Amino acid sequence: MKAQDIGFLIAIGVLLSLRTPRGFLWAGLGSLVLAIPLFAGWIFFTAERLTWYAAGFFLLYLLFSLLRPHTVQ
């Protein structure tokens, strides 16, 4: 297990405890922003992992957004 895996698990744990869908969205976007310079620097393993983490964050964002009760005004 590498450092980015541990960071991802910590981030997932914190975001799951907060239960805010927007947190997952921002974490996914942040992962993609961090992956861009890594791809430019030919550090493909870590950059690919960050894109997979972003996909996971976006999936959790969608799940929490769909499961959250909406109020009609």
C-alpha positions in Angstrom: 0.0 0.0 0.0 1.4 3.3 -1.1 1.1 6.8 0.4 -1.6 7.9 -2.1 -3.7 4.8 -1.1 -3.5 5.7 2.6 -4.4 9.3 1.7 -7.3 8.2 -0.3 -8.6 6.0 2.6 -8.2 8.8 5.0 -10.1 11.2 2.7 -12.9 8.7 2.1 -13.2 8.2 5.9 -13.4 11.9 6.6 -15.9 12.6 3.8 -18.1 9.6 4.8 -18.2 11.0 8.3 -19.2 14.4 7.1 -21.8 13.0 4.7 -21.8 16.0 2.4 -22.1 15.2 -1.4 -20.2 18.4 -2.4 -17.1 17.2 -0.4 -16.9 14.2 -2.7 -17.3 16.4 -5.8 -14.5 18.7 -4.7 -12.2 15.8 -3.7 -12.8 14.3 -7.2 -11.9 17.5 -8.9 -8.9 18.0 -6.7 -7.7 14.5 -7.6 -7.9 15.3 -11.3 -6.1 18.6 -10.8 -3.3 16.8 -8.9 -3.1 14.2 -11.7 -2.5 16.7 -14.5 1.1 17.7 -13.6 1.9 14.1 -12.8 0.8 13.0 -16.3 2.9 15.9 -17.7 5.9 14.7 -15.7 5.5 11.1 -17.0 4.6 9.7 -13.5 1.9 7.5 -14.8 1.3 5.1 -12.0 0.4 7.8 -9.4 -1.5 9.9 -12.0 -3.6 6.9 -13.0 -4.4 6.1 -9.4 -5.5 9.7 -8.9 -7.9 9.4 -11.8 -9.3 6.2 -10.4 -9.7 7.9 -7.0 -11.5 10.8 -8.8 -13.9 8.3 -10.4 -14.6 6.8 -7.0 -15.2 10.2 -5.5 -17.6 11.1 -8.3 -19.4 7.8 -7.9 -19.9 8.4 -4.2 -21.1 11.9 -5.0 -23.7 10.5 -7.3 -24.8 7.9 -4.8 -25.1 10.4 -1.9 -26.9 12.9 -4.1 -29.4 10.3 -5.3 -30.0 8.9 -1.8 -30.3 12.3 -0.1 -34.0 13.3 0.4 -35.0 16.2 -1.7 -37.6 18.8 -0.5 -40.0 20.2 -3.0 -40.7 23.9 -2.6 
